[in-house]
Amino acid sequence: MSEYSLEPAFPLGGITPRVDEFEALTLRENADLVLVSLAQREAGKTGLASIAQAHFGGSLPEPGCRFEGQNCAIFWVAPGQWFFEADRRKQENLVISMSEKFGETASITDQSDGWVAFDLEGPNVLPVLERLCQLDIHSSKSGFAARSVIDHMGVFVICLGKNAWRILGARSSAKSLHHALCTAAVSVS
């Protein structure tokens, strides 16, 4: 009988996450991100906020906002819907934990394999992003999260801190999104 030795393939197809270095900018494929969606159910209209406050240390964010909670971050996606982000090494079972906490108040779904995350860091982040999306990047601060479009692909653009941003896009478009990010980075260099 044959023995199989399987290795995970990351969104860009490598066996290790890709890192690209440009002048004053680093672009990383973030393979350690757990992404879980929460969709409010009719039964959860009154209790959802208190559950989030009790277990994650804050209220569910409003549109355009991201909250750094206990062991995860939360950002608004659509009315009654949020994404929870966590480091896989710390919160591998986030979807199970959330299902237990929210119970019948919300529908919880693991979204990790459907998305690709690119983390951009360095002084050239803002010039790169202003070439790619139509958001007011320069006035945004840590805790900003919004939907946008990069090269005809729907994405979430998230400010993690000064000169640190995250782009979330569909995993099926990972190579196209990576190409758009790299092209903009080269144009700034």
Backbone as JSON Lines, residues from 0, in Angstrom:
{"i":0,"aa":"M","n":[0.84,-1.17,0.0],"ca":[0.0,0.0,0.0],"c":[0.89,1.24,0.0]}
{"i":1,"aa":"S","n":[0.53,2.23,-0.78],"ca":[1.29,3.47,-0.87],"c":[1.08,4.33,0.36]}
{"i":2,"aa":"E","n":[2.13,5.04,0.72],"ca":[2.02,6.02,1.8],"c":[2.04,7.4,1.16]}
{"i":3,"aa":"Y","n":[1.15,8.23,1.64],"ca":[1.06,9.59,1.11],"c":[1.73,10.55,2.05]}
{"i":4,"aa":"S","n":[2.45,11.47,1.48],"ca":[3.04,12.55,2.25],"c":[2.51,13.85,1.67]}
{"i":5,"aa":"L","n":[1.54,14.44,2.35],"ca":[0.89,15.64,1.85],"c":[1.47,16.88,2.5]}
{"i":6,"aa":"E","n":[1.6,17.93,1.73],"ca":[2.04,19.22,2.23],"c":[1.03,20.26,1.8]}
{"i":7,"aa":"P","n":[0.76,21.24,2.66],"ca":[-0.22,22.26,2.28],"c":[0.33,23.13,1.15]}
{"i":8,"aa":"A","n":[-0.56,23.56,0.29],"ca":[-0.2,24.52,-0.76],"c":[-0.8,25.87,-0.36]}
{"i":9,"aa":"F","n":[0.03,26.88,-0.35],"ca":[-0.44,28.21,0.02],"c":[-1.12,28.86,-1.17]}
{"i":10,"aa":"P","n":[-1.87,29.94,-0.97],"ca":[-2.64,30.53,-2.07],"c":[-1.85,30.84,-3.34]}
{"i":11,"aa":"L","n":[-0.59,31.22,-3.2],"ca":[0.22,31.49,-4.4],"c":[0.85,30.23,-4.98]}
{"i":12,"aa":"G","n":[0.57,29.08,-4.38],"ca":[1.01,27.8,-4.92],"c":[2.29,27.25,-4.34]}
{"i":13,"aa":"G","n":[2.97,27.99,-3.49],"ca":[4.22,27.52,-2.9],"c":[4.01,26.64,-1.69]}
{"i":14,"aa":"I","n":[5.09,26.0,-1.24],"ca":[5.02,25.2,-0.02],"c":[5.44,26.04,1.19]}
{"i":15,"aa":"T","n":[5.89,27.25,0.93],"ca":[6.15,28.24,1.98],"c":[5.5,29.55,1.53]}
{"i":16,"aa":"P","n":[5.06,30.37,2.48],"ca":[4.46,31.66,2.1],"c":[5.48,32.55,1.39]}
{"i":17,"aa":"R","n":[5.03,33.26,0.4],"ca":[5.91,34.1,-0.41],"c":[6.16,35.44,0.27]}
{"i":18,"aa":"V","n":[7.4,35.91,0.17],"ca":[7.79,37.23,0.67],"c":[8.51,37.94,-0.46]}
{"i":19,"aa":"D","n":[8.06,39.16,-0.78],"ca":[8.7,39.97,-1.81],"c":[9.21,41.25,-1.18]}
{"i":20,"aa":"E","n":[10.44,41.59,-1.49],"ca":[11.07,42.82,-0.97],"c":[11.19,43.84,-2.09]}
{"i":21,"aa":"F","n":[10.75,45.06,-1.82],"ca":[10.88,46.17,-2.74],"c":[11.54,47.32,-1.98]}
{"i":22,"aa":"E","n":[11.79,48.41,-2.67],"ca":[12.38,49.57,-2.0],"c":[11.39,50.08,-0.96]}
{"i":23,"aa":"A","n":[11.79,50.03,0.3],"ca":[10.99,50.53,1.43],"c":[9.61,49.87,1.54]}
{"i":24,"aa":"L","n":[9.51,48.6,1.11],"ca":[8.24,47.88,1.21],"c":[8.49,46.38,1.21]}
{"i":25,"aa":"T","n":[7.8,45.69,2.12],"ca":[7.82,44.23,2.15],"c":[6.39,43.75,1.96]}
{"i":26,"aa":"L","n":[6.21,42.79,1.05],"ca":[4.91,42.2,0.76],"c":[4.98,40.73,1.16]}
{"i":27,"aa":"R","n":[4.11,40.33,2.13],"ca":[4.11,38.95,2.64],"c":[2.78,38.27,2.4]}
{"i":28,"aa":"E","n":[2.84,37.06,1.94],"ca":[1.65,36.21,1.88],"c":[1.45,35.7,3.31]}
{"i":29,"aa":"N","n":[0.35,36.07,3.94],"ca":[0.1,35.7,5.33],"c":[-0.68,34.39,5.35]}
{"i":30,"aa":"A","n":[0.02,33.3,5.59],"ca":[-0.61,31.97,5.59],"c":[-1.08,31.55,6.98]}
{"i":31,"aa":"D","n":[-0.82,32.37,7.98],"ca":[-1.18,32.02,9.35],"c":[-2.47,32.68,9.82]}
{"i":32,"aa":"L","n":[-3.22,33.24,8.9],"ca":[-4.43,33.96,9.26],"c":[-5.64,33.03,9.25]}
{"i":33,"aa":"V","n":[-6.36,33.0,10.36],"ca":[-7.64,32.31,10.45],"c":[-8.7,33.38,10.25]}
{"i":34,"aa":"L","n":[-9.63,33.13,9.37],"ca":[-10.69,34.09,9.06],"c":[-12.04,33.39,9.24]}
{"i":35,"aa":"V","n":[-12.86,33.93,10.13],"ca":[-14.15,33.33,10.45],"c":[-15.23,34.39,10.3]}
{"i":36,"aa":"S","n":[-16.33,34.03,9.62],"ca":[-17.42,34.99,9.46],"c":[-18.5,34.73,10.52]}
{"i":37,"aa":"L","n":[-19.12,35.83,10.93],"ca":[-20.24,35.78,11.86],"c":[-21.4,36.5,11.18]}
{"i":38,"aa":"A","n":[-22.53,35.84,11.03],"ca":[-23.73,36.43,10.47],"c":[-24.83,36.37,11.51]}
{"i":39,"aa":"Q","n":[-25.35,37.52,11.84],"ca":[-26.38,37.62,12.88],"c":[-27.66,36.92,12.44]}
{"i":40,"aa":"R","n":[-28.21,36.11,13.34],"ca":[-29.51,35.48,13.11],"c":[-30.59,36.34,13.75]}
{"i":41,"aa":"E","n":[-31.82,36.08,13.36],"ca":[-32.96,36.84,13.92],"c":[-32.96,36.73,15.44]}
{"i":42,"aa":"A","n":[-32.64,35.55,15.97],"ca":[-32.64,35.33,17.42],"c":[-31.51,36.09,18.12]}
{"i":43,"aa":"G","n":[-30.52,36.56,17.36],"ca":[-29.36,37.2,17.97],"c":[-29.39,38.7,18.0]}
{"i":44,"aa":"K","n":[-30.48,39.32,17.56],"ca":[-30.51,40.77,17.48],"c":[-30.27,41.45,18.82]}
{"i":45,"aa":"T","n":[-30.69,40.84,19.9],"ca":[-30.51,41.5,21.2],"c":[-29.27,41.04,21.94]}
{"i":46,"aa":"G","n":[-28.85,39.79,21.78],"ca":[-27.75,39.27,22.6],"c":[-26.38,39.27,21.97]}
{"i":47,"aa":"L","n":[-26.3,39.52,20.68],"ca":[-25.03,39.42,19.96],"c":[-23.96,40.36,20.52]}
{"i":48,"aa":"A","n":[-24.32,41.6,20.73],"ca":[-23.36,42.61,21.21],"c":[-22.82,42.26,22.59]}
{"i":49,"aa":"S","n":[-23.69,41.78,23.47],"ca":[-23.22,41.45,24.83],"c":[-22.31,40.23,24.83]}
{"i":50,"aa":"I","n":[-22.57,39.28,23.94],"ca":[-21.69,38.1,23.84],"c":[-20.31,38.53,23.34]}
{"i":51,"aa":"A","n":[-20.28,39.38,22.32],"ca":[-19.0,39.87,21.79],"c":[-18.24,40.64,22.86]}
{"i":52,"aa":"Q","n":[-18.94,41.48,23.61],"ca":[-18.3,42.26,24.68],"c":[-17.71,41.34,25.75]}
{"i":53,"aa":"A","n":[-18.46,40.33,26.15],"ca":[-18.01,39.43,27.22],"c":[-16.83,38.56,26.81]}
{"i":54,"aa":"H","n":[-16.83,38.07,25.57],"ca":[-15.81,37.1,25.17],"c":[-14.64,37.69,24.37]}
{"i":55,"aa":"F","n":[-14.85,38.86,23.76],"ca":[-13.78,39.43,22.93],"c":[-13.33,40.8,23.4]}
{"i":56,"aa":"G","n":[-13.94,41.33,24.44],"ca":[-13.47,42.56,25.05],"c":[-13.89,43.84,24.36]}
{"i":57,"aa":"G","n":[-14.9,43.8,23.52],"ca":[-15.37,45.01,22.86],"c":[-16.62,44.75,22.06]}
{"i":58,"aa":"S","n":[-17.21,45.84,21.6],"ca":[-18.43,45.7,20.8],"c":[-18.08,45.39,19.35]}
{"i":59,"aa":"L","n":[-19.05,44.9,18.63],"ca":[-18.85,44.61,17.22],"c":[-18.69,45.93,16.47]}
{"i":60,"aa":"P","n":[-17.68,46.05,15.61],"ca":[-17.39,47.33,14.96],"c":[-18.45,47.78,13.97]}
{"i":61,"aa":"E","n":[-18.48,49.09,13.8],"ca":[-19.35,49.73,12.81],"c":[-18.67,49.66,11.44]}
{"i":62,"aa":"P","n":[-19.38,50.04,10.37],"ca":[-18.76,50.06,9.04],"c":[-17.48,50.9,9.01]}
{"i":63,"aa":"G","n":[-16.46,50.38,8.33],"ca":[-15.19,51.08,8.2],"c":[-14.25,50.91,9.38]}
{"i":64,"aa":"C","n":[-14.65,50.1,10.35],"ca":[-13.85,49.98,11.57],"c":[-13.42,48.53,11.82]}
{"i":65,"aa":"R","n":[-12.3,48.43,12.52],"ca":[-11.74,47.14,12.93],"c":[-11.37,47.26,14.4]}
{"i":66,"aa":"F","n":[-11.72,46.25,15.18],"ca":[-11.46,46.24,16.61],"c":[-10.5,45.11,16.95]}
{"i":67,"aa":"E","n":[-9.43,45.43,17.69],"ca":[-8.5,44.41,18.18],"c":[-9.03,43.88,19.49]}
{"i":68,"aa":"G","n":[-9.59,42.69,19.47],"ca":[-10.15,42.09,20.67],"c":[-9.16,41.16,21.35]}
{"i":69,"aa":"Q","n":[-9.68,40.35,22.24],"ca":[-8.85,39.39,22.95],"c":[-8.57,38.2,22.03]}
{"i":70,"aa":"N","n":[-7.35,38.03,21.6],"ca":[-6.88,36.94,20.75],"c":[-7.39,36.98,19.31]}
{"i":71,"aa":"C","n":[-8.11,38.03,18.93],"ca":[-8.54,38.14,17.54],"c":[-8.93,39.59,17.24]}
{"i":72,"aa":"A","n":[-9.06,39.89,15.96],"ca":[-9.53,41.2,15.52],"c":[-10.87,40.98,14.82]}
{"i":73,"aa":"I","n":[-11.7,42.0,14.84],"ca":[-13.04,41.91,14.26],"c":[-13.25,43.12,13.36]}
{"i":74,"aa":"F","n":[-13.77,42.9,12.15],"ca":[-14.15,44.04,11.33],"c":[-15.49,43.81,10.65]}
{"i":75,"aa":"W","n":[-16.17,44.92,10.38],"ca":[-17.5,44.92,9.78],"c":[-17.39,44.52,8.31]}
{"i":76,"aa":"V","n":[-18.3,43.67,7.83],"ca":[-18.32,43.23,6.44],"c":[-19.56,43.72,5.71]}
{"i":77,"aa":"A","n":[-20.72,43.59,6.36],"ca":[-22.0,43.99,5.79],"c":[-22.98,44.11,6.96]}
{"i":78,"aa":"P","n":[-24.17,44.66,6.73],"ca":[-25.11,44.75,7.85],"c":[-25.35,43.38,8.49]}
{"i":79,"aa":"G","n":[-25.1,43.31,9.79],"ca":[-25.27,42.07,10.54],"c":[-24.21,41.02,10.3]}
{"i":80,"aa":"Q","n":[-23.08,41.41,9.68],"ca":[-22.02,40.45,9.37],"c":[-20.64,41.04,9.71]}
{"i":81,"aa":"W","n":[-19.79,40.18,10.28],"ca":[-18.44,40.58,10.65],"c":[-17.46,39.45,10.33]}
{"i":82,"aa":"F","n":[-16.21,39.81,10.14],"ca":[-15.13,38.83,10.02],"c":[-14.28,38.92,11.28]}
{"i":83,"aa":"F","n":[-13.87,37.76,11.77],"ca":[-12.94,37.66,12.9],"c":[-11.62,37.14,12.34]}
{"i":84,"aa":"E","n":[-10.53,37.82,12.65],"ca":[-9.19,37.41,12.21],"c":[-8.39,36.98,13.42]}
{"i":85,"aa":"A","n":[-7.6,35.93,13.26],"ca":[-6.72,35.48,14.35],"c":[-5.51,34.78,13.76]}
{"i":86,"aa":"D","n":[-4.48,34.69,14.57],"ca":[-3.27,33.97,14.19],"c":[-3.54,32.48,14.4]}
{"i":87,"aa":"R","n":[-3.37,31.7,13.35],"ca":[-3.64,30.25,13.4],"c":[-2.86,29.56,14.52]}
{"i":88,"aa":"R","n":[-1.65,30.03,14.8],"ca":[-0.83,29.38,15.83],"c":[-1.4,29.6,17.23]}
{"i":89,"aa":"K","n":[-2.23,30.65,17.4],"ca":[-2.81,30.93,18.7],"c":[-4.28,30.54,18.8]}
{"i":90,"aa":"Q","n":[-4.99,30.58,17.68],"ca":[-6.44,30.35,17.68],"c":[-6.84,29.38,16.59]}
{"i":91,"aa":"E","n":[-6.23,28.23,16.55],"ca":[-6.51,27.25,15.49],"c":[-7.98,26.84,15.46]}
{"i":92,"aa":"N","n":[-8.62,26.78,16.62],"ca":[-10.01,26.32,16.71],"c":[-10.98,27.48,16.94]}
{"i":93,"aa":"L","n":[-10.71,28.62,16.31],"ca":[-11.55,29.8,16.51],"c":[-13.01,29.55,16.13]}
{"i":94,"aa":"V","n":[-13.24,28.85,15.04],"ca":[-14.61,28.61,14.6],"c":[-15.39,27.79,15.62]}
{"i":95,"aa":"I","n":[-14.77,26.81,16.24],"ca":[-15.43,26.0,17.27],"c":[-15.71,26.84,18.51]}
{"i":96,"aa":"S","n":[-14.71,27.6,18.92],"ca":[-14.85,28.47,20.08],"c":[-15.98,29.49,19.88]}
{"i":97,"aa":"M","n":[-16.03,30.09,18.69],"ca":[-17.08,31.08,18.41],"c":[-18.46,30.42,18.36]}
{"i":98,"aa":"S","n":[-18.54,29.24,17.79],"ca":[-19.83,28.53,17.72],"c":[-20.37,28.26,19.12]}
{"i":99,"aa":"E","n":[-19.48,27.89,20.03],"ca":[-19.89,27.64,21.41],"c":[-20.35,28.92,22.1]}
{"i":100,"aa":"K","n":[-19.64,30.02,21.85],"ca":[-19.96,31.29,22.51],"c":[-21.24,31.92,21.98]}
{"i":101,"aa":"F","n":[-21.41,31.93,20.67],"ca":[-22.55,32.63,20.08],"c":[-23.79,31.75,19.94]}
{"i":102,"aa":"G","n":[-23.64,30.45,19.95],"ca":[-24.78,29.53,19.91],"c":[-25.76,29.85,18.79]}
{"i":103,"aa":"E","n":[-27.04,30.01,19.15],"ca":[-28.11,30.25,18.18],"c":[-28.24,31.7,17.76]}
{"i":104,"aa":"T","n":[-27.41,32.59,18.3],"ca":[-27.53,34.01,17.96],"c":[-26.89,34.35,16.61]}
{"i":105,"aa":"A","n":[-26.0,33.47,16.11],"ca":[-25.28,33.78,14.87],"c":[-24.87,32.52,14.14]}
{"i":106,"aa":"S","n":[-24.67,32.68,12.84],"ca":[-24.12,31.6,12.02],"c":[-22.63,31.85,11.88]}
{"i":107,"aa":"I","n":[-21.83,30.85,12.18],"ca":[-20.37,30.96,12.19],"c":[-19.83,30.06,11.07]}
{"i":108,"aa":"T","n":[-18.94,30.63,10.23],"ca":[-18.38,29.86,9.12],"c":[-16.89,30.14,8.99]}
{"i":109,"aa":"D","n":[-16.1,29.08,8.86],"ca":[-14.66,29.24,8.63],"c":[-14.45,29.68,7.18]}
{"i":110,"aa":"Q","n":[-13.83,30.83,7.01],"ca":[-13.6,31.41,5.69],"c":[-12.13,31.34,5.27]}
{"i":111,"aa":"S","n":[-11.28,30.76,6.09],"ca":[-9.82,30.82,5.9],"c":[-9.36,30.36,4.52]}
{"i":112,"aa":"D","n":[-9.92,29.28,4.02],"ca":[-9.45,28.74,2.74],"c":[-10.01,29.47,1.52]}
{"i":113,"aa":"G","n":[-10.94,30.38,1.73],"ca":[-11.53,31.11,0.62],"c":[-10.86,32.44,0.33]}
{"i":114,"aa":"W","n":[-9.92,32.82,1.19],"ca":[-9.31,34.14,1.09],"c":[-7.79,34.04,1.07]}
{"i":115,"aa":"V","n":[-7.16,35.05,0.51],"ca":[-5.72,35.21,0.58],"c":[-5.46,36.53,1.31]}
{"i":116,"aa":"A","n":[-4.44,36.54,2.15],"ca":[-4.07,37.76,2.89],"c":[-2.66,38.16,2.51]}
{"i":117,"aa":"F","n":[-2.5,39.41,2.15],"ca":[-1.18,39.97,1.88],"c":[-0.94,41.09,2.88]}
{"i":118,"aa":"D","n":[0.16,41.01,3.61],"ca":[0.55,42.05,4.55],"c":[1.62,42.91,3.9]}
{"i":119,"aa":"L","n":[1.41,44.22,3.91],"ca":[2.35,45.18,3.34],"c":[2.9,46.03,4.46]}
{"i":120,"aa":"E","n":[4.23,46.15,4.5],"ca":[4.87,46.96,5.55],"c":[5.98,47.79,4.95]}
{"i":121,"aa":"G","n":[6.13,49.01,5.46],"ca":[7.22,49.87,5.05],"c":[6.75,51.26,4.67]}
{"i":122,"aa":"P","n":[7.68,52.18,4.56],"ca":[7.35,53.58,4.25],"c":[6.66,53.78,2.9]}
{"i":123,"aa":"N","n":[6.81,52.86,1.97],"ca":[6.19,53.02,0.65],"c":[4.78,52.41,0.56]}
{"i":124,"aa":"V","n":[4.23,52.0,1.68],"ca":[2.9,51.39,1.65],"c":[1.84,52.35,1.12]}
{"i":125,"aa":"L","n":[1.81,53.57,1.62],"ca":[0.76,54.5,1.2],"c":[0.84,54.84,-0.29]}
{"i":126,"aa":"P","n":[2.01,55.14,-0.85],"ca":[2.05,55.39,-2.3],"c":[1.61,54.17,-3.13]}
{"i":127,"aa":"V","n":[1.89,52.97,-2.64],"ca":[1.45,51.77,-3.36],"c":[-0.07,51.67,-3.3]}
{"i":128,"aa":"L","n":[-0.66,51.82,-2.12],"ca":[-2.1,51.68,-1.97],"c":[-2.87,52.77,-2.7]}
{"i":129,"aa":"E","n":[-2.33,53.99,-2.73],"ca":[-3.06,55.06,-3.42],"c":[-3.1,54.82,-4.93]}
{"i":130,"aa":"R","n":[-2.19,54.03,-5.46],"ca":[-2.23,53.66,-6.88],"c":[-3.24,52.55,-7.16]}
{"i":131,"aa":"L","n":[-3.61,51.81,-6.12],"ca":[-4.42,50.61,-6.3],"c":[-5.9,50.75,-5.97]}
{"i":132,"aa":"C","n":[-6.23,51.55,-4.98],"ca":[-7.64,51.59,-4.55],"c":[-8.11,53.02,-4.3]}
{"i":133,"aa":"Q","n":[-9.41,53.2,-4.36],"ca":[-10.01,54.52,-4.23],"c":[-10.5,54.75,-2.8]}
{"i":134,"aa":"L","n":[-9.61,54.66,-1.86],"ca":[-9.92,54.93,-0.46],"c":[-9.06,56.09,0.01]}
{"i":135,"aa":"D","n":[-9.52,56.78,1.04],"ca":[-8.73,57.87,1.61],"c":[-7.67,57.26,2.53]}
{"i":136,"aa":"I","n":[-6.65,56.72,1.92],"ca":[-5.59,56.0,2.63],"c":[-4.84,56.91,3.6]}
{"i":137,"aa":"H","n":[-4.55,58.13,3.19],"ca":[-3.69,59.02,3.98],"c":[-4.31,59.46,5.3]}
{"i":138,"aa":"S","n":[-5.63,59.53,5.38],"ca":[-6.24,59.93,6.65],"c":[-6.67,58.73,7.49]}
{"i":139,"aa":"S","n":[-6.44,57.53,6.99],"ca":[-6.83,56.32,7.72],"c":[-5.83,56.0,8.82]}
{"i":140,"aa":"K","n":[-6.35,55.48,9.9],"ca":[-5.52,55.1,11.06],"c":[-5.7,53.63,11.35]}
{"i":141,"aa":"S","n":[-4.9,53.14,12.27],"ca":[-5.06,51.76,12.73],"c":[-6.5,51.56,13.18]}
{"i":142,"aa":"G","n":[-7.11,50.48,12.74],"ca":[-8.5,50.23,13.06],"c":[-9.44,50.53,11.9]}
{"i":143,"aa":"F","n":[-8.88,50.95,10.77],"ca":[-9.67,51.21,9.57],"c":[-9.76,49.92,8.76]}
{"i":144,"aa":"A","n":[-10.96,49.59,8.29],"ca":[-11.15,48.42,7.43],"c":[-12.31,48.72,6.49]}
{"i":145,"aa":"A","n":[-12.07,48.56,5.2],"ca":[-13.12,48.87,4.23],"c":[-13.02,47.97,3.0]}
{"i":146,"aa":"R","n":[-14.15,47.82,2.34],"ca":[-14.18,47.13,1.05],"c":[-13.68,48.09,-0.01]}
{"i":147,"aa":"S","n":[-13.01,47.52,-1.0],"ca":[-12.56,48.32,-2.13],"c":[-12.37,47.39,-3.32]}
{"i":148,"aa":"V","n":[-11.8,47.93,-4.37],"ca":[-11.5,47.17,-5.58],"c":[-10.06,47.45,-5.94]}
{"i":149,"aa":"I","n":[-9.31,46.39,-6.21],"ca":[-7.94,46.51,-6.72],"c":[-7.9,45.72,-8.02]}
{"i":150,"aa":"D","n":[-7.6,46.43,-9.09],"ca":[-7.48,45.8,-10.41],"c":[-8.69,44.92,-10.74]}
{"i":151,"aa":"H","n":[-9.88,45.45,-10.51],"ca":[-11.16,44.79,-10.79],"c":[-11.46,43.61,-9.86]}
{"i":152,"aa":"M","n":[-10.75,43.48,-8.75],"ca":[-10.99,42.4,-7.79],"c":[-11.5,43.0,-6.48]}
{"i":153,"aa":"G","n":[-12.57,42.45,-5.94],"ca":[-13.08,42.9,-4.66],"c":[-12.14,42.49,-3.53]}
{"i":154,"aa":"V","n":[-11.81,43.45,-2.66],"ca":[-10.88,43.2,-1.56],"c":[-11.35,43.92,-0.3]}
{"i":155,"aa":"F","n":[-10.74,43.56,0.81],"ca":[-10.83,44.34,2.04],"c":[-9.45,44.95,2.26]}
{"i":156,"aa":"V","n":[-9.42,46.23,2.57],"ca":[-8.18,46.96,2.84],"c":[-8.21,47.32,4.32]}
{"i":157,"aa":"I","n":[-7.2,46.87,5.06],"ca":[-7.2,46.99,6.52],"c":[-5.91,47.67,6.98]}
{"i":158,"aa":"C","n":[-6.06,48.71,7.81],"ca":[-4.88,49.38,8.38],"c":[-4.54,48.71,9.71]}
{"i":159,"aa":"L","n":[-3.34,48.15,9.78],"ca":[-2.87,47.47,10.99],"c":[-2.07,48.4,11.89]}
{"i":160,"aa":"G","n":[-1.58,49.5,11.35],"ca":[-0.76,50.45,12.08],"c":[-0.01,51.33,11.09]}
{"i":161,"aa":"K","n":[0.81,52.21,11.61],"ca":[1.56,53.09,10.73],"c":[2.43,52.25,9.8]}
{"i":162,"aa":"N","n":[2.27,52.47,8.51],"ca":[3.03,51.75,7.48],"c":[2.83,50.23,7.5]}
{"i":163,"aa":"A","n":[1.68,49.78,7.99],"ca":[1.37,48.34,8.01],"c":[-0.09,48.15,7.62]}
{"i":164,"aa":"W","n":[-0.31,47.45,6.5],"ca":[-1.66,47.25,5.97],"c":[-1.83,45.79,5.57]}
{"i":165,"aa":"R","n":[-3.08,45.36,5.52],"ca":[-3.41,44.01,5.07],"c":[-4.45,44.11,3.95]}
{"i":166,"aa":"I","n":[-4.25,43.32,2.92],"ca":[-5.21,43.22,1.82],"c":[-5.76,41.79,1.83]}
{"i":167,"aa":"L","n":[-7.08,41.66,1.91],"ca":[-7.74,40.36,1.82],"c":[-8.47,40.29,0.49]}
{"i":168,"aa":"G","n":[-8.21,39.23,-0.25],"ca":[-8.88,39.03,-1.53],"c":[-9.27,37.57,-1.69]}
{"i":169,"aa":"A","n":[-10.02,37.3,-2.72],"ca":[-10.45,35.92,-2.99],"c":[-9.24,35.05,-3.31]}
{"i":170,"aa":"R","n":[-9.19,33.89,-2.71],"ca":[-8.07,32.97,-2.95],"c":[-7.96,32.6,-4.42]}
{"i":171,"aa":"S","n":[-9.09,32.51,-5.11],"ca":[-9.07,32.15,-6.53],"c":[-8.39,33.22,-7.38]}
{"i":172,"aa":"S","n":[-8.24,34.43,-6.84],"ca":[-7.57,35.52,-7.55],"c":[-6.22,35.86,-6.93]}
{"i":173,"aa":"A","n":[-5.66,34.96,-6.15],"ca":[-4.43,35.25,-5.4],"c":[-3.29,35.71,-6.3]}
{"i":174,"aa":"K","n":[-3.06,35.01,-7.4],"ca":[-1.94,35.37,-8.28],"c":[-2.18,36.7,-8.97]}
{"i":175,"aa":"S","n":[-3.41,36.97,-9.37],"ca":[-3.72,38.25,-10.01],"c":[-3.57,39.41,-9.03]}
{"i":176,"aa":"L","n":[-4.04,39.21,-7.81],"ca":[-3.9,40.25,-6.78],"c":[-2.44,40.47,-6.44]}
{"i":177,"aa":"H","n":[-1.68,39.4,-6.3],"ca":[-0.25,39.51,-6.03],"c":[0.45,40.28,-7.15]}
{"i":178,"aa":"H","n":[0.1,39.99,-8.38],"ca":[0.69,40.68,-9.52],"c":[0.38,42.18,-9.47]}
{"i":179,"aa":"A","n":[-0.86,42.53,-9.15],"ca":[-1.24,43.95,-9.06],"c":[-0.46,44.66,-7.95]}
{"i":180,"aa":"L","n":[-0.31,44.0,-6.8],"ca":[0.45,44.59,-5.69],"c":[1.92,44.78,-6.06]}
{"i":181,"aa":"C","n":[2.51,43.76,-6.68],"ca":[3.92,43.84,-7.07],"c":[4.13,44.9,-8.14]}
{"i":182,"aa":"T","n":[3.22,45.02,-9.09],"ca":[3.36,46.02,-10.15],"c":[3.33,47.43,-9.56]}
{"i":183,"aa":"A","n":[2.43,47.66,-8.62],"ca":[2.36,48.97,-7.97],"c":[3.61,49.23,-7.13]}
{"i":184,"aa":"A","n":[4.1,48.21,-6.45],"ca":[5.33,48.37,-5.65],"c":[6.53,48.72,-6.52]}
{"i":185,"aa":"V","n":[6.64,48.08,-7.67],"ca":[7.74,48.37,-8.59],"c":[7.62,49.8,-9.12]}
{"i":186,"aa":"S","n":[6.4,50.25,-9.39],"ca":[6.22,51.6,-9.92],"c":[6.58,52.68,-8.91]}
{"i":187,"aa":"V","n":[6.5,52.37,-7.63],"ca":[6.87,53.32,-6.58],"c":[8.37,53.33,-6.35]}
{"i":188,"aa":"S","n":[9.01,52.2,-6.56],"ca":[10.46,52.05,-6.3],"c":[11.3,52.95,-7.19]}
